[in-house]
């Protein structure tokens, strides 16, 4: 961001000298000169006065590259909970302008998806809150319970609702058109396994083996064997996975997930902690959050609070997040446990 260049541009557009601008702002001409050369910046308390003088917003004083503007939009999306409708429309309009630029359109589309996902998540949380109130006030009315369950992502026994058919078909088509994309292929495998389309999963596994030699191969082999009920093969694949060396940190977190599903919580916690230790900075908070959830399941509130506080430490020290919805959500979890 080069505020000095923007002040110079605005001043020259107005056709005034540095001395005239300095007089209007009650500063020295030397100060204005330093701003425009980039050797110093106006005091933050002067920004409203400068913006008023030129008839612009404070934001317009900060000239940013397109990449910086997109980063700023992303930060804005996650800076709080549900965005007001007017602000959502404003962000949509800002991103729409980038859709016209081929080199930035993909990033802009990704941010639009993040915006809509953020809003839908916030509405989902609101639906949980109001759904709980509805169940209490209606004495457990069936319709109210159904809405609460839907908002909370409850298991649904109806296969027609639960299956991932449309997603699988789209991802399958994409993988056929883009055979080297490992990320989409893994999402495809996850959903095939969840839908128990295991013969298809094994076929796609063969393609993954040609482009991956990491822990993901025994991981998916384990997942398929487990879904098939083949305990012997699952045990072999799990042992293979555990004894791998020189793997990235998410290998350990994956083992944490596996042992959580097996309800072997001591091993799960140990693997989650190992995953956090292996991570380079900035470290993600997933491991601490998973450990907190396990302790909640076990009814150990003090240990859960301890894990949530570790999550807060990571947010502050690793990511520099000192306020906002991410911290508030963890604080609410701690407050709930303390009650």
N, C-alpha and C positions, 0 to 999 in steps of 0.2 A: 504494500500500500504506500503510495507516494503522495502524501497530502500537499507537500510543497509545490509539486508540479501542478496540482489541481488549483491551488490558490493562485499561482501565477497565471494559469489559463483563464480563470474567472476574472482576475484583475485586468488582464489585457483585453478580454472581451468587453469589459466595462470602459476601457480606454482611460484608465487612471494610473498614476505613477505609484511607486512604492511609498513615496512620502505622503501622498494623499490617503492611501489605505492606512498607513501608520497613524496619521492624524485622526482618522475616523475611528480607529480601534484604540486610540490612546496608548500606543506603543511607539518605539523608535523605528525609524526607517531601517536601521541596522537589523532589528529583530525580523522585520518582514523579509529583508534580503536573506537572512540565514534560513528562514522557513523555506523560501523558494529554492535555495541551493541545497536543501536537505541536510544542513549541518545542525539544525535544531528544529523542534516542533513547538507549535503553540501550546500554551498551558491548556489542559483539558477544560478548565472553567471558561476559557475564551471561545470554545467551539460554537456555543449557541450564538454568541455575538457575531462571529464571522459568518455563520450560516444565515443569520438575519440580514446582514449587510449585503450579501450576494443574492439573497432570495432563493436559497437552496435548503435542502435538509442537511442535517449533520452527516448523514450517511453519504451524501453526494461529495463531501469533502474528502472521503477516503476512496481514491481511485484504486480499483482492484483488478487484477487479471481475471479472465473468465474462470480459471481454475480456483482462484481464491473466492470468487463469488459463489461457485458451486459448493465449496467447502463450508462457506458461511451459511448457506441454505441448509446443508445437512446438519450443522451444529444447531441451527434454529429449530429444526424438526424435533430434535431430541432434548431440547433445553427445558421442556416442561411437559405437562400432561396433555389433555385434549386441547387442540388449537381452536380458537374461535373461527367461525365460518369465514369471516372477512379475511383473517390472516391465512387460512388455508387457500382461499381463492387467490390471494396475493402471491403466495409461494407457487401456486399452479401457473399463474401468469408469468412469473419470473422464469420458471423452468421451461415454459412453452417457447420463450424467446430462444433458448439454447437448442431446442429441437430443430430449428432451422439451420443450425451449424453442424454439418456432417461429422466433423471431428469431435464434437461434444454431445451429439444427440444420444449416443448410447449411455453416457453418464447421466444425462438429464432424465432419460427414461427410467434409469435405475433409481434416481432420487425421487421421481414421481411415485414409483412403486413403494419406496421407503415411506414417503409421505402418507400414502393411502393405508399401508400396513400399520403405521404408527397410529393413525386416526382410528382404524378398525380395532386395534388393540385397546385403545383408550375407551372406545364405546363398549368393547367386550367387558372391560373392568367395571364400567358404569352399569352394564346389564347384570353383572354378578351382584353388585351392591343392591340394585333395585329388586333383582330377583329374590334375594334373601329376604328383603323386607316384605315382598309380596307373599312368599311362602309363610312367613310368620303371621302376617295380617289376615291371610285367607284360611289359616288353619291347615295348611298343606294341600291346597287346591291342586288338582292334577295338572291343570294348565300352567299354573305358576311354577310348579316343580319342574315341568318340562322345559320352560324357558330358562330357569336357573341352570338346569343340567346342560342345556345347549350352550349357554354362555360360558360355562365352566369347562367346556370341552369334554364332557362326560362320555364314557364308552356308550356306544349305541349298538344294540343287538341286530338291528335291521341292516343286512348286508348291502341292500340297495342304497342306503345312505352312507354307510361306512367305507365302501370300497373306493379305490383311487383310480378307477378305470380311465377317466378322461385325462388325468395327469399322466398316467402311464403311457397312454397312446401318444400324447404330445411329446413326452420325453423320448419315447422309442423312435418316433419319426425324426426328432432332432438329432439323436445319436446316429441314425442311419445317414443323415445328411452331413453330419460333422463327426466322423468316426474317431477323431483324436481328442475329443473333449472328455477328460476324465471326470470333471466335477459333475456334469449332467449325468454321466453314466452311473456314478455312485448314488445320486438321488433316485435314478431309475431303479437300481438294485434295492435300495431301502424300501421303496413302495411296492415292488414286486414281492419282496419277502413279507412285508406286512399284509399283503393281500393273499399270501400263500400260493402265489403263482411261481412255484419253486423250480419247475422244469425250465421255464423261461429265464428265471434268475440264473440258473447254472449256465445257460447259453450265453447270457451277457457277461457272466463271470469270465468266460474264456477270452472275451475281448479285453476285459480289464487286465487280465494277466499279461497281455502283450504290451501294456503301457505302464505297468506299476509293479514294483518289486518291494513294496513297503509292507508294513503290518496289516494293511487293508486286505490283502489276499487271504491270509488265515482268518482275519476278522469276519469277512463275508462267508468264508467256508464254514466257520463256526455258526454264524447266524442261520445259514441254510440248513445245516445239520440239525440245529436246535429246533427249527421250525418243522422239520420232517419228523422229529421225535427220535432221531438217531443218536442216542446218548453216547455210544462208543466213539463215533466220529467226532461229535461235539467235544468230547473230552480230549481227544488227540489234537484237535485244532486249537482248543483253549491252552493246552500245554505248550504247543508250538508258539502261540501268540505271547504267552508270558515269558518265554525264554529267548525272545528276540533281543538283539543288541543294536546299539547305535540308531535308535529310532527317534523321531521327533516327539515332542512332549505330548501331543494328543494321543499317542499310543497308550500312555499310562492312563489318561482320562477315559479312553475307550474301555480299558480293563475295569476302571471304576464303574462305568455304566453297566458292563456285563455282570459284575458281582453284585451291583445293586439289584438288578433284575433277578438274580439268583438268591436274593435276600441274605447274602453273606456280607453283612454290613461292615464288619471289621476290616475285611480285605478291601471292600469298596473304598472306605475312608482312606486306607493306606495308599491305594493307587491314586486317588484324587490328590492327596497331598504330594505324592511323588510327581504327578503331572504339573502341579503348581510350581514345585521346586525346579523342574526342568525347563519351565517356560522362560524365554528371554523377556526383558522388560520392553514395553509395558505388559504386565501380566494380566490376563483376563480374570474375571471374578467367578467363572463357572464352577470351578472346583470348590471354592468356599461356599457358594450357594447350594451346591449339591450336598455337601456335608451338613449344612444347616437343615436341609429338608430331611436327610436321614435321621438326624437327632430328633427332629419334630415327630417323625414316624415312630421312633423309639420312645417318645414321651420324655426326652431329656432336654427340658427347656434351657437350663444353664449352658449346656454344651451347644445347643442351637444358637443361643444368643452370642456365644463366643465366636461361632463360625460367621454369623451375620456381621459382627464387629470386624472380623478379618476382611469381610467383603467391603465394608466401609473404608477400612485402611487402604485396601488396594485401589478403590475408586479415587481416594484422595491423593495417595502417594504415587501411584503408577500412572494415573490418568489426569490428575490435577482437577478432579471434579469436587467442588466444595459446596455445591448447592444444586437444586433441581430435582426432577422427578426420580431419577435413578437412585439418588441418596434417600429421598423421601420414602420410596417404596420399601427400602431396607429398614429404615427407621420405624415405619409402621409395623413391619413384621416383628421387630424387637419389642415394640410397645405392646403388641398383641400378646406376645409370650410373657412379658412381665406382668400383665394383668392376671 
